[in-house]
Amino acid sequence: MKVLLVTGNYLPGKKGGIENYTHWLATTLLDHQIEVEVAALQVKEKADYVYDGIKVNNLNEDLAAFEKVLQDGLYDICHFHEYSEYGGIEIPWFKKARQFVTKVFFTFHLPYLTCYKNDFRYNGTEDCNNFSDSMRCTNCIIAERFSYKKWRNGGLLKLLQASLSITGKSRMQEEKVLLKHQHLTELIASCDQVFLIAGWFDQLLRDNGYKSEKINLLPNILQQRSIKANKSAMSFQKNKLVFAGRIQYQKGLHLLCEAVRKMNCYSLEIDVFGNVVDESYFNFCQKRFSFNYKGIIPRQELMGLLPLYDFLVLPSVFTEMYPMVIQEAFNAQLPVIASSAKGNRDAINDGVDGFLFNYDDADDLAATIDKAYKLKKEGWSLQPEKVKTSKDAINKILSFYK
């Protein structure tokens, strides 16, 4: 058995959740005598290389290069871990893989091709589970593009939406929404197995009519909490928060900076780890609150540093799938403060292993940090849950490759 894992990028050049998960899968397959290689759309190394014993093929964003890798590699399974529109890994890549391998797999690490805005917030004000009503989605997109927060009067917003419908602009947007639905259907149809790593996303697909025996909800192998709780260390207040993630708007670092800036009763420090995707956004956040930027470090090194903090803060302003960083914080017995975005809500039991604050709300984040520190001072600590060992979970994942 020989498997090719396909991603947008790979370690060590990019250390995001998709890359770390894919590498965990690659090393697990190798440990069980399954031959595996990686193909990445683009890597910083600009050439093929070997990382941690795994060959990484650089595709240089070229479908022809991907075809050559497939021809030369004689793989049995091609397993995609990314879908990127507008010139990235799209449907033609899946169809190409079909020509050369026995089976094609895909794992949803992000909610690709569902909510057009990727936030699952209807009109920006309420949680939404519906992405299959194209006209409803179109009205929601219009509300955002014309700054829904300025249209407090619902009647005015409806008038705007009606006028755009009359001019035909609404229909043009609706066609784009329908095209996403078409691509999602094609994506699922092109695969032998489709894997999900979050229960909320499994339910979302089913609620919107995407039901198939080939869609599998995988067990979450990283829920295993391997470090025993040290209550004295956990209760010791360090006045330090940690943020770990890409430095771009969607990850919400600006909310954390704004929240801590508003808090005068604590002398808090923020350490930030992650790659700077948007330099201007990074500078904007630094002006709001002067945090300590620690750059990008190896994952295992970061895991060793987590006990130095009081809380990990994940202030996402878009939908997470099932954040790896939350699971890793739990393994280090570090409680998490996170936005109530989908994915975060599934991962955190509010008041037990962390705290949730209102979506895209810096004021509520400040209040939640304040509450968390007051409870910590009173003796609150993360309560470890009893979880099953990862052996059964790994065996289920491996069963698809046999």
Secondary structure, DSSP 8 states (H G I E B T S, - for coil): -EEEEEES--TTT---HHHHHHHHHHHHHHHTT-EEEEEES--TT-S-EEETTEEEEE-TT-HHHHHHHHHHH--SEEEE----TTTSS-HHHHHHHHTT-SEEEEEESS-TTSSTTSS-EETTTEE----S-HHHHHHHHHHHHTTGGG--SHHHHHHHHHHHHHHTHHHHHHHHHHHHHHHHHHHHHT-SEEEES-HHHHHHHHHTT---TTEEE---GGG---S---HHHHHS---EEEEES-BSGGGTHHHHHHHHHH--S---EEEEES-BS-HHHHHHHHHHS--EEEE---HHHHHHHGGGSSEEEE--SS--SS-HHHHHHHHTT--EEEE--TTHHHH--BTTTEEEE-TT-HHHHHHHHHHHHHHHHTT----------HHHHHHHHHHTT-
